[in-house]
Amino acid sequence: MPIYTYQHSKDNPDCEHVPTFDFEQMSRDFPLSVCPWCGKPVDRLLSTPTIKKKLFDCELRDKGFTKLVRVDDGLYENMTRRAGEDKYVDRRRPETLPHLEKTIED
């Protein structure tokens, strides 16, 4: 759900809350016209949207994540395998599991 930023109108800058605030609402909802805390007029500010960057498998691995993609029932391809790890993980063969002790640090 989008988060919109609002500011108290220049006519009424004083509020017990804060001069600007973020408010989560559906994009199809009408913009707020009054502050939900003090009831004074507010204006919605224009802001840039947050864009999520897709990480490549090697970036996931470098951040300590393991990405498994299902190939068949109980068989997964390890997309972020490290040296010494199997390309495929079979749930019936524990020796094929990723080496988590290499990625998890205290």
N, C-alpha and C positions, 0 to 999 in steps of 0.2 A: 504494500500500500504506500503511495507517495507521501512524502513529508513536505509540507509547505512552510515557508517562513513568513511570518507576519510582523508588522511594525505598527505601533500606535500612531494614529494620524497626527499630522503636524498641529492640528487644532487642539488636540488633547494629548500632549506628550507624557503627562504624569500618570503613572499607574503603580499600584502597590506591588505588582508582579515584576515585570522587566520591560524595557523598551521594545525589545524584539523577542519573539518566541517561535518555536517550531510546533507545528500541529499536524498530526497524521490524519488524513482523510482520503476517501475515494476520489479519484480524478473526476468522476461524474457529479460529485457533490458541488453545491454552490460554494464559492469562497466565503470565508467568515467575513462578516461586516462589523461585528463587535467582539471585543476581548471576552473570552469565556470566564475570566476571573473578575474583571472590574466592570464590564459592560460598556466600555468606551469604544469609539470607532477605531477600526484597524484597517490597514492596507496590506494586501498580499505583495510580497517582494518578488521580483524576477530573480531566479537563481538557476545555476547550472545543474543538470541532472548528474547523478552518480553513474558512471559507466564501469561495469565490472570487466576486468581483463581476464581472458581465458589463459590459463597457464598450460604450457607444454608439459609433456610427461617428464622431461629432464628437469624442468623447474620444480615440479611436484616432488621428484626424488631428492633434489638438492634441499628442499624445505623439510624433508623427513617423512614425506607421505609415501604410501604404497598404493598403487592403482592396479586393481585386478579387473579384467574384463572377462565375462563369462563366455566360454567357447562351447561347452557342452555340460550336461548334468554332472556337477561336481568337478569340472575341469575349468580352470581359469588361466588366462594369459597374464603374466606379470609384466605390465607395461613400464614399470619403474625399477626393473631388476638391477641389482648391484653385482659387483664381481663376486663370483662364487654361488650365485643364486640360480635356480632353475628357471627356464623360460616359462614353463607351465607349472601351475600349482594344482595338485590333485588332492582333494579332501581325504581320500583314502590312503594317501602316502604322506605322513607328517614330515618326512625329510625334505619334501618339496616346498614347505612353507617358507616365506621370506624370513631373513635373519633380522628379527626386530631388535635384538640386543645391539645391533650395529647402528640403528637409527634412533633409539631411545636413550637419552642421556639423563643422568640424575641432576 
